Amino acid sequence: MATKEEQKKFSYLIDTLAANTGLSYFDIIVEYCETTGLEIELAATLIDNNLKEKIEMQAMESNLMKLKQNTLF
């Protein structure tokens, strides 16, 4: 399990790459893993809630994921 500090560093790195390249968060994470040899499964443990929300938002905007419905039932 990744520590909060490791998650924070990974999130900062991915955010920086997203700002500089214009690629999606998902694409950046996959490219980062391919470049560094980091296992995708390990990268998944490094994704914090903030980064997860950004990935979900991009996926919903690209119609890769259904919009979340806020319902009481």
N, C-alpha and C positions, 0 to 999 in steps of 0.2 A: 504494500500500500504506500502510495506517495505521501510525503509530508506536505503540510500547508505551504511551506517555503518553496518546495519543488514545484507545486502546482502554481504558485504565484509567479515564479520565474518562467515557467513554461507558458503561462497565459500572457505574460508581458512580451515574451519573444514572439508568440503567434500574433498578438495584436500589432506589434511593430512591423512584422512582415506583411500583415494584411494592409496596413496603412501605406507601406512603401510599394507594394506590388499590385494592389487592386484585385488580387485573387480572392476567392471565397475562403473562409476559415477551413472548411473541409479540405479543399484542395491544398492549402498551405500545410496542414497537418500531414496529409499523405505525402506531399513532396518532401517535407522535413524528415519524415520517417525513412523515405527512400534514400535521401541524401546522407543521413547520419547513420543509417542501419538500425535505428530504433524500432523495436517491434510495435506494430499498431496496437496490440493489446496493452503494452506498457504505456503508450501514449494516451490511451483511453483513461488510465488511472490518473494521469496528469491534468486532465481537463477539469477545471473547477466549475462551480455553478454559473459564474458570470460568463465564462467562455461557452459553456453548454447553451446558455440562453441565446448568445449571439449566433451560434451554429444553427439552433432551431429557428431563429428569426430569419436567417438567410434561406434556410430550407423552405420555410413557409412562403417567403416572398418569391422564390423560384418555383413554387408549386411542386416541390419534391416531398412535401410533408403537408398533411391537412392542417388547416388552422385549428387551434385549440378552441373549444367551445366552453365557456364558463357557464356551467349549469349547476343547479342545486341538487339535481337528481342523478 
